[in-house]
Amino acid sequence: FPTYVQTINYDQFTVNARDGSVFNVDPTLSFKVKDGQSPLIFKKYRKDIEEITRTTLYNYIRDAFRIEFNKYTTDSIISNREKFEFAIQTNMGALLNKEGFTLEQMTSGISYPETITQAINAKNAAVQQAMRVENELKIAQAEALKLMILAESEAHANKLRKLSLNQLLIQQQFIDKWDGK
């Protein structure tokens, strides 16, 4: 049995979340045979490492995903993806350790159902639209405030002009503009 780190990219398979949503999983597993465990692994399985990897470890990884997916709803998988994947990796590591292997790395390659992807995209679009409308509202409020300040300024200027206008001032303006005709 080779004792160096081996990596296998398993074929994609589907698993169901607790609420019935179907997820695609495309896992990659990096592992190695623990030092001194080769005879025990061979004695237990009576197969070479390639066949153990293709069959037994594949079944282990499918079960690990199935068991963990059944604990979560779709929403909780999306909101707690890091915790969810850590739990799968921890469980898979413990299982491999018991069988004489060391888990080096595992990636899940989880892809969400199309309906979930569409819902997430729609939500993101709605949030962006709301932000755009909010910005437009702020601009409209600022423009309205600007117009109101200009109108108040004009009204105040008119009030000052009105106070300063009297009969003598008006007569003086007539005299200044009169050309003698």
Disulfide bonds with the S-S distance in Angstrom:
none
